[in-house]
Amino acid sequence: MDKDQGKKQSFSTNNVKSSILKMGAKTIFFDVNLAANDKKYLKITESRFAGEGNDRVRSSVVLFPENIEGFEKSLREMAGYLN
């Protein structure tokens, strides 16, 4: 078994801008980062408590510039059903 197998990969990113949205026990992080190829991307991360205790679970989605328009359109469409 490779000694690095099972370990999380670490990426060196340059943070351009960050924003945090707190929603009760959940926190949403919006981070615009600069990748190694000098292209910007948006990483949206949800962090929440998992059951009882202090363990937190994180889930992320990464959006590249070419995906933002479609994501925004779908988000607005779905948000429209909430009114």
Number of C-alpha atoms within 10 A of each C-alpha: 5 5 6 8 8 8 7 7 8 6 8 10 12 13 13 12 11 13 10 12 11 11 9 7 9 15 16 18 17 17 18 21 19 17 14 11 6 10 10 17 20 20 16 19 17 17 17 18 14 12 9 7 7 9 9 13 12 13 10 13 9 12 15 13 10 9 12 13 11 10 12 11 11 12 11 11 11 11 10 9 7 6 5
